[in-house]
Amino acid sequence: MVSPKPIIFRGTSLQDLRDFPEPVRREAGYQLGRVQSGLEPTDWKPMQGIGPGVQEIRVRDGLGAFRVIYVAKFADAIYVLHCFQKKTAKTSGPDLDLAAQRYRDLAREKAR
């Protein structure tokens, strides 16, 4: 059995996830566990505009739509770039920009 990849939270993403309502937090954790085990989340989409290999876990709840943006293409860990609640049908520019900045910072660190 392959040991699960560790999860590393970038910036405020861990606190942002902790701020989700408890049922949403639990579901997001379950989905990240699937990714750690080499499986796909049950509801996700690629986020190529942020960076290669970046994906978005989608969690819906009576309280709204929540997102966890991560990248799992690196061998050492799964990196959670951003966690947030969607306020509109389209993901907001500031949320995309923040995830993209965290991805660029990570890619620069990996290039060293």
Beta strands, then each sheet from edge to edge (+ up, - down):
strand 1: 7-9
strand 2: 44-46
strand 3: 54-61
strand 4: 64-71
strand 5: 78-86
sheet 1: 1+ 5+ 4- 3+ 2-
end
